[in-house]
């Protein structure tokens, strides 16, 4: 009896993982579609830049939404945090560029662009998660 319950739990966890893994954010889907249209090095890099712009807009959207629900003290903390993040982003972009310029080959062009996009995407998703957490309290 215990063994069959264990197997059922494992199967449910596996199915849940597979189902959730297949859900893609619309911006990720957009980027994939752009790459499918043009899978050249330039096309992949351009797709990443376009996706980064969309992630930046998403980040700004959730920053504004968070600011709309926070009290005065919390707004100042978020503002300070976001300023520090922008400084981090700019420095990390320079670091990424420095790393990739030391490598030869066109394949590194879209890789550099994608690394930069992931930084902005991560912040956008963080701000979204904070907003959803507070919105549903």
VODRENNU-504850 format. One record per residue (C-alpha): residue number from 1; residue in three letters; x, z, y. Coordinates in steps of 0.5 Angstrom, whole numbers, plus 500, padded with zeros to 3 digits. Layout:
REM VODRENNU-504850
<rec num="NUM" residuo="ALA" px="X" pz="Z" py="Y"/>
...
//
This chain:
REM VODRENNU-504850
<rec num="1" residuo="UNK" px="500" pz="500" py="500"/>
<rec num="2" residuo="UNK" px="506" pz="502" py="505"/>
<rec num="3" residuo="UNK" px="509" pz="496" py="503"/>
<rec num="4" residuo="UNK" px="503" pz="491" py="505"/>
<rec num="5" residuo="UNK" px="502" pz="494" py="511"/>
<rec num="6" residuo="UNK" px="509" pz="493" py="513"/>
<rec num="7" residuo="UNK" px="509" pz="486" py="511"/>
<rec num="8" residuo="UNK" px="503" pz="485" py="515"/>
<rec num="9" residuo="UNK" px="506" pz="488" py="521"/>
<rec num="10" residuo="UNK" px="512" pz="484" py="521"/>
<rec num="11" residuo="UNK" px="508" pz="478" py="520"/>
<rec num="12" residuo="UNK" px="504" pz="480" py="526"/>
<rec num="13" residuo="UNK" px="510" pz="481" py="530"/>
<rec num="14" residuo="UNK" px="513" pz="474" py="528"/>
<rec num="15" residuo="UNK" px="507" pz="470" py="530"/>
<rec num="16" residuo="UNK" px="506" pz="474" py="537"/>
<rec num="17" residuo="UNK" px="514" pz="472" py="538"/>
<rec num="18" residuo="UNK" px="513" pz="465" py="536"/>
<rec num="19" residuo="UNK" px="506" pz="464" py="541"/>
<rec num="20" residuo="UNK" px="510" pz="468" py="547"/>
<rec num="21" residuo="UNK" px="516" pz="464" py="546"/>
<rec num="22" residuo="UNK" px="512" pz="457" py="547"/>
<rec num="23" residuo="UNK" px="509" pz="459" py="553"/>
<rec num="24" residuo="UNK" px="513" pz="456" py="559"/>
<rec num="25" residuo="UNK" px="513" pz="457" py="566"/>
<rec num="26" residuo="UNK" px="510" pz="451" py="570"/>
<rec num="27" residuo="UNK" px="517" pz="450" py="574"/>
<rec num="28" residuo="UNK" px="521" pz="450" py="567"/>
<rec num="29" residuo="UNK" px="516" pz="445" py="565"/>
<rec num="30" residuo="UNK" px="517" pz="441" py="571"/>
<rec num="31" residuo="UNK" px="524" pz="441" py="570"/>
<rec num="32" residuo="UNK" px="524" pz="439" py="563"/>
<rec num="33" residuo="UNK" px="519" pz="433" py="565"/>
<rec num="34" residuo="UNK" px="524" pz="431" py="571"/>
<rec num="35" residuo="UNK" px="530" pz="431" py="566"/>
<rec num="36" residuo="UNK" px="525" pz="427" py="561"/>
<rec num="37" residuo="UNK" px="524" pz="421" py="566"/>
<rec num="38" residuo="UNK" px="532" pz="421" py="568"/>
<rec num="39" residuo="UNK" px="537" pz="424" py="563"/>
<rec num="40" residuo="UNK" px="543" pz="422" py="567"/>
<rec num="41" residuo="UNK" px="548" pz="427" py="569"/>
<rec num="42" residuo="UNK" px="545" pz="426" py="577"/>
<rec num="43" residuo="UNK" px="538" pz="426" py="574"/>
<rec num="44" residuo="UNK" px="539" pz="433" py="570"/>
<rec num="45" residuo="UNK" px="543" pz="436" py="577"/>
<rec num="46" residuo="UNK" px="537" pz="433" py="581"/>
<rec num="47" residuo="UNK" px="532" pz="436" py="577"/>
<rec num="48" residuo="UNK" px="535" pz="443" py="577"/>
<rec num="49" residuo="UNK" px="536" pz="442" py="584"/>
<rec num="50" residuo="UNK" px="528" pz="441" py="585"/>
<rec num="51" residuo="UNK" px="527" pz="446" py="580"/>
<rec num="52" residuo="UNK" px="531" pz="451" py="584"/>
<rec num="53" residuo="UNK" px="527" pz="449" py="590"/>
<rec num="54" residuo="UNK" px="520" pz="451" py="587"/>
<rec num="55" residuo="UNK" px="523" pz="458" py="584"/>
<rec num="56" residuo="UNK" px="525" pz="459" py="591"/>
<rec num="57" residuo="UNK" px="518" pz="458" py="594"/>
<rec num="58" residuo="UNK" px="516" pz="462" py="588"/>
<rec num="59" residuo="UNK" px="521" pz="468" py="590"/>
<rec num="60" residuo="UNK" px="518" pz="467" py="597"/>
<rec num="61" residuo="UNK" px="511" pz="468" py="595"/>
<rec num="62" residuo="UNK" px="512" pz="474" py="591"/>
<rec num="63" residuo="UNK" px="516" pz="477" py="596"/>
<rec num="64" residuo="UNK" px="511" pz="476" py="601"/>
<rec num="65" residuo="UNK" px="505" pz="479" py="596"/>
<rec num="66" residuo="UNK" px="509" pz="485" py="595"/>
<rec num="67" residuo="UNK" px="510" pz="486" py="603"/>
<rec num="68" residuo="UNK" px="503" pz="486" py="603"/>
<rec num="69" residuo="UNK" px="501" pz="491" py="599"/>
<rec num="70" residuo="UNK" px="507" pz="496" py="600"/>
<rec num="71" residuo="UNK" px="507" pz="502" py="605"/>
<rec num="72" residuo="UNK" px="512" pz="502" py="611"/>
<rec num="73" residuo="UNK" px="518" pz="505" py="607"/>
<rec num="74" residuo="UNK" px="517" pz="501" py="601"/>
<rec num="75" residuo="UNK" px="517" pz="495" py="605"/>
<rec num="76" residuo="UNK" px="524" pz="497" py="609"/>
<rec num="77" residuo="UNK" px="527" pz="498" py="602"/>
<rec num="78" residuo="UNK" px="525" pz="491" py="599"/>
<rec num="79" residuo="UNK" px="527" pz="488" py="606"/>
<rec num="80" residuo="UNK" px="534" pz="491" py="605"/>
<rec num="81" residuo="UNK" px="534" pz="489" py="597"/>
<rec num="82" residuo="UNK" px="532" pz="482" py="599"/>
<rec num="83" residuo="UNK" px="538" pz="481" py="604"/>
<rec num="84" residuo="UNK" px="543" pz="484" py="599"/>
<rec num="85" residuo="UNK" px="540" pz="479" py="594"/>
<rec num="86" residuo="UNK" px="541" pz="473" py="599"/>
<rec num="87" residuo="UNK" px="548" pz="476" py="600"/>
<rec num="88" residuo="UNK" px="549" pz="476" py="592"/>
<rec num="89" residuo="UNK" px="546" pz="469" py="591"/>
<rec num="90" residuo="UNK" px="551" pz="466" py="596"/>
<rec num="91" residuo="UNK" px="557" pz="469" py="594"/>
<rec num="92" residuo="UNK" px="555" pz="468" py="587"/>
<rec num="93" residuo="UNK" px="554" pz="460" py="588"/>
<rec num="94" residuo="UNK" px="561" pz="460" py="591"/>
<rec num="95" residuo="UNK" px="563" pz="463" py="585"/>
<rec num="96" residuo="UNK" px="560" pz="458" py="580"/>
<rec num="97" residuo="UNK" px="562" pz="452" py="584"/>
<rec num="98" residuo="UNK" px="569" pz="455" py="584"/>
<rec num="99" residuo="UNK" px="569" pz="456" py="577"/>
<rec num="100" residuo="UNK" px="566" pz="449" py="575"/>
<rec num="101" residuo="UNK" px="570" pz="445" py="580"/>
<rec num="102" residuo="UNK" px="576" pz="447" py="575"/>
<rec num="103" residuo="UNK" px="573" pz="443" py="570"/>
<rec num="104" residuo="UNK" px="573" pz="436" py="569"/>
<rec num="105" residuo="UNK" px="568" pz="432" py="566"/>
<rec num="106" residuo="UNK" px="561" pz="430" py="569"/>
<rec num="107" residuo="UNK" px="557" pz="434" py="564"/>
<rec num="108" residuo="UNK" px="559" pz="440" py="568"/>
<rec num="109" residuo="UNK" px="555" pz="438" py="574"/>
<rec num="110" residuo="UNK" px="548" pz="439" py="572"/>
<rec num="111" residuo="UNK" px="551" pz="446" py="568"/>
<rec num="112" residuo="UNK" px="553" pz="448" py="575"/>
<rec num="113" residuo="UNK" px="546" pz="446" py="578"/>
<rec num="114" residuo="UNK" px="543" pz="450" py="572"/>
<rec num="115" residuo="UNK" px="547" pz="456" py="573"/>
<rec num="116" residuo="UNK" px="545" pz="457" py="580"/>
<rec num="117" residuo="UNK" px="538" pz="455" py="579"/>
<rec num="118" residuo="UNK" px="537" pz="461" py="574"/>
<rec num="119" residuo="UNK" px="540" pz="466" py="579"/>
<rec num="120" residuo="UNK" px="534" pz="464" py="583"/>
<rec num="121" residuo="UNK" px="529" pz="464" py="578"/>
<rec num="122" residuo="UNK" px="531" pz="471" py="575"/>
<rec num="123" residuo="UNK" px="530" pz="474" py="582"/>
<rec num="124" residuo="UNK" px="523" pz="470" py="583"/>
<rec num="125" residuo="UNK" px="521" pz="473" py="576"/>
<rec num="126" residuo="UNK" px="523" pz="480" py="578"/>
<rec num="127" residuo="UNK" px="519" pz="480" py="584"/>
<rec num="128" residuo="UNK" px="513" pz="477" py="581"/>
<rec num="129" residuo="UNK" px="514" pz="483" py="575"/>
<rec num="130" residuo="UNK" px="514" pz="488" py="581"/>
<rec num="131" residuo="UNK" px="508" pz="485" py="584"/>
<rec num="132" residuo="UNK" px="504" pz="485" py="578"/>
<rec num="133" residuo="UNK" px="506" pz="492" py="576"/>
<rec num="134" residuo="UNK" px="504" pz="495" py="583"/>
<rec num="135" residuo="UNK" px="498" pz="490" py="584"/>
<rec num="136" residuo="UNK" px="495" pz="493" py="577"/>
<rec num="137" residuo="UNK" px="496" pz="500" py="578"/>
//
